[in-house]
Amino acid sequence: MTLREAAEKLGLKPVAGLIRLTREFGQGYVSDLLSDVMANAKPGDIWVTLQIHPNIIAVATLKELAGIILIGGRQPEKQTLAKAEEEQVPLLLSDLPAFEVVGRLYQLGITGRR
């Protein structure tokens, strides 16, 4: 599934890294601890988090993640948006809580299996 398809199916709002919405992903990772994501997320994963600061872009770039979904109606900091554009990291927003976003991703066939 591409990020664009996920955005359409889940009602996500892409706000950065739009040039990379054609990236495909098949697995995901959910965590709000950056060290946990660095230790356990895999390249190509979609990351679900409530964190909004610029360090999430650094982690996504380091781990070569497909993109980031910010949950709960949270808005990224201005510096985060700028960094996401600079690094071309897709950043998508959802008003839903993490539990629902992950559940809907799972219904679409996206798993967290390693």
N, C-alpha and C positions, 0 to 999 in steps of 0.2 A: 504494500500500500504506500502511496506517496503522501507526503505531508499535506499537499493540496487536497487530496481525497479525504484525509482524516479531518482536515479543517471543515470541509463541506459537510461531512457526515456527523461531526460532533458539534458543529456550530462554533468552531474556534475562530478567533480573530487574529490573523497574521499581522504583526506590527513591525517586524524586522527580518532581515535575511530573505526577503521575498524571492530573490533570484534563485534560491535553493529549495523552493517548495516542491520541486520535482524529485527531490531525494526520496528514495524508498527506505522503508524500515519494516521490520517484522517482529521486533522485540522492544520491550521498554523497561524502564527502571524508575521507581518512585522513591524519593528520599529527599529530606531537607538538610541532611548533613553532607557538606561538600566532601569531607574525607571519605564518607561511605560511598559516594558516587565515584570518587577517584579510585577507590579500591575495588569496586564491584561492577560498575556499568561497563558495557562492552561497546566497541566502536559500532556506530550505526544505530544504537538504541535511541528511542525517544525518551526524554527525561521529563517527569512530572514533578513539580516542586512549587512551594509557596515563596521561595527566596526571590528577591527582586533586585539584588545588588549586582554590580558589575562582575564580581568574582564567579558568578554562575557561567558567564560567557567564557572566562578563562578555563574553567573546568570542562565545559562542553567542547572547547577547542582542543584541549589537552587529550581528552578521551575520544575525539573524533565522533561525537554524538550527532545524530541526524537533526536534532532540534530540541527545543525546550517548550513545555507547556506550563504556563503559570496559571495556577488555579485560584478559585475563590474570589474572583473579581479583582485580584491584585494587579496593580499597574507597575511596570518596571520603572526604576529610576531613570532619569534622563541619561546619565552616564552609561547605564546598562544598554539602553537603546542605541546609543552612539557606538558602543563597543560591539554590539551584535551586528550592526551594519558594517563596521570596519572589518570584522572577522567573518562576515557572511554566515552568521549562525541564525537559523530560523527561530523566531520567538513567536509563540502563539498564546493567546489569552483565552481563558474560560471563566465563566461565572460560577461554574459547578465546583463542588468540593472535590478533593483528590480522589476520594473513594468512588464517586460517581464517574469521574473521568476515566479512571483505571478500569472500572467495570465496563464502561462503554467500549474502551479500547479492546478489552478481552472479548466482548461480544463480536467485535470486528475481526477477531482472529489474532490479535496481538497478544503475545504472552511475555512472561518474564523468565521463562525457563532458560537455564544455562546449560 
